């Protein structure tokens, strides 16, 4: 196969298909969310998206199944699918494993931090509010800067990756895609707030796994050009002879002994830590979940997500390498060029070679789903930072209704700005690969200070502020020196090479950690968490959103938890009462200082129990990290083992099983929801039937039979119309979301 030439990536699908996916599906999600929110009211009757707390935090009532699906969906960026495939195409199967490791261990450790968030700052809306309550303005501004940098890197990665794929497959104009994609996503986020992103995340995740299964079955079972692990093995063995991988054992694609893979692992882990701990989207999901289920949801989310880059990257990356000499390969007789690889076109190339136009359509859909999930999370997260930490803190306090309007304006603006930002990056030839490697360099200095802010009482404003700055200086210096010394010159291309990236991200993370912990011991604090526990979420009935946390730094009684600060004058013996997030009800501000409602089961925040959860999650996270990051890969690396055909088959089978277990969990949540609802009766809009979700019994009462009709296809379609299906779907989601029913029996 010729390595010298290049060939344009042919457009297998029409431009109208691209516009149909981007505009049509985006509009469909917006309409569905608006319909669920405003027409039926089934999901939002008691949790209304026009309420500030509901819009920003989903009323802190979301159950673990949906949190898990949300984490999987939000962490599955375009880069997850495209970059994992590209890295595997370049260096072999080790990179798909390391991509999974690099994103999973951070989620696992964040699961422990999520317990601390519930324990020490359950009333916060953003992690920046916690920083302001502890440290004051300087650290708050510094962390806000890093948070906004993270938003721009993530949004750029998501939009650019999706746009490049859509352009390659359909010929749709990149700039049009850059704008239409985030604007369409902004529409449904405005309609339903954070809970809307959870609902769409659930749908996206199911579709994502279905398409992954299609590609895996096609590649390893049914394809006429591959069809089995054995044939894949033979083709990859030939590829190692044709184009051996430098730094791999015998140039093989079938080994964990990959120097490039180890380098990629370091970059991925650094990028993953920064992408989780500096991203308000993950903190927002921890805040939105129920206290007793937060850690479990994040742990399940991390384990489920691992299968996506591992299974998908292994399948598509290796398939592309194996089939690049096949006439069905889109750039045949040439391999993919370096620019095509950096743009993320490995997975689309494999999809086209395997399934032709059907494969192109599938990869187009799954890329769109990944982009919408991640971008929706970034929109609501970035808007929360602007509303609460910029406008509400430094401009003027906002009432509940002003918060909602501010959210709507910010999300609409950000939808346009994300498109403009992606277009700016595209115009200067910055692509998905460049942003992937730069993310760790730019953000790792803030990881340790942010993490310790919610879990270590010795952290002081000195250690948080200067630890971050020292790490930033070390990271920038290492980045520039590494690029210069290793790659010969400092330019845009060389700065994003893996060797340059690890030269900046490693010292940024390590030096920041050493400086932060060292300064905390030199200038220690003995924080009692009273300030962060006093942070409360303002609702629509509060006269003013007192977002200024100056008072609560020392637990001052005139902080936001006090009746004076809230504008109320009622005080009860066991705590302060304020108007609940739902009009017409009241909720007690518990010892942790946040209003709890009956729909969240009025869970008492038992700090001792949450501390035990934190310790348990830390042990589980550490154990899991040791297993997937050390015990499994390092013996394979140091033994210089090249997989035999039998071991490679076992590797693929385990990837299959893990992917099926992860995807089945999302579908299982819906099935269990239907089984576990306690005899909920729903009168449909046309009064034609009564739904009894307690035993999944659909009994029609008008124009049909009085006999029980179970959920089989024919009787279901005979007795139920489209509006009834929406009612059933809403009630299934209600149980996942933790919401109640207002429909009568």
C-alpha angles and dihedrals in degrees: 000000000000115000097179103066133061135213130198117252104253121232106241094176130051125254088246088062090055093048090044092055097043099040101025100047092039090054091045092056091047092051093046092050092047090048093050093044102043109018108042097017087198096133099030103036091106097017101051118192090216088071118093096225093046094047095049104032106014086244089289089273107111116131124232097255094061093038087055092050089046092053092048091048098043093046091049099087125170084262092058091063100030104036094044089053092046094050091048091049090053103041109013137249096324092074095059089054093047092048088056092047091047092059102033104055091055092054089048093053090043087058088066092047090050089065089053091050090055091044100047107022111017092147096057122107097195133024087236090067088058090052092050092049091052105035111016133230103326096058091039091058092044094051090043088057092052091046092054091046087054091051091054095047094047095044091047092050093047098047098038093048093050094043093051091052095045091048093049094050101038108016091239110161110266095221092051090051091047090060104032095051100058093035091057091048091049090057095064094039089056089049097054112008122212093339089057089058090052093052093048090043089057092051093044093050094053092049091045093056093045091056092046088054091050092054094044094050092045094049099044103026120019112019117115091214096047117357102157142042088243094060091043089053092052093049093048090050088054090047090056089057093045098044111005119200113245110235095019122113105272088343090286127159088205102071141082088215093097122137089193089050091055090050089049089050091057093048092046095049091049091046091047096052091049092044092055106035097041095043115094088204093075093045088049092056091049089052092047095054127086113266096241095048104040099096095042091051093052093046092051090044093054094048092047094047093052090072094059102066092031097050098032096040092047092048100044099032095050092040090055092050093045094048102041089102092051117101088231090065107107096231096039127178087028132060119241111283121241091253091051090050093048090050089059099250098137095091093046089050091052091046092053093048091050103040108007114213091354090057091047090052092048094050089045091054096044092048090050091049092050092048095048093048095050095039093050090053091050093048095055092040095050091045090052091054093049095045100043105025103033111024099026095042105037105021110036139315113267132217120231094262091046089053091056093049090046090052092051093049093045094048092048090049093046091050089059094039093052087056092048092046093051090049091051090052092047092050091058093045097253110147142175095283093052093052093045093059096038094054094076093046094051101042112027095088090068097047101086097039091050093046094049091048092077100037113031121067094197092067111113132188089255094057094043096048102038095035088060094046094047090050091048092052092048092047095049092047093048091047095054096040092046092050091048099043099038102034101030101239142031113247138131094269097047093047090065097048114115093245091054093044095052090046088061105033097047097056090038091059100036099041091045091053093048093046094046096050093040094051090046089060093044094046102022128182127203099210118188096195092234091126097051092042089055093061110111134187114243118227135201093271096055112102093220135010101235097203096156105107098187091113096049097058089091097027093259111185090230090063121113094286094062122093091236092056092047094047093242128119103196117107126179129202096252100037148325119298124215135172110281123237089258115072113247098023134091131217133190122242100230128209088280091057105240131113113249121197134205093250089065086053089253088270113198110225101236103194094195091055092046090050089054089049090051093052093045092048091048091055093046092047092049092048093048091049092052091050101047098031101038118007096050105035104032099060088048090049099047094042089059086223119176109204117254117222090258094049091046089053090051090050090054093046092053090049088051093050094047092049092049093048091050096046094043090057092065093049091042090058090061093047093048089047091058092047097045101048108113105241095299112182119204125190108213124226094255094041090231098128146006120235116215105189092179093082099010090254120159107192117178119213106180123054095350141059131309089215118104110269113202124208098278119138104249102044090039092057092042095055105031130063129199096272090053091054089055090053092052092047091049092052091049090052091046090065092047091048095045095242127139136232128258097176119109126238 
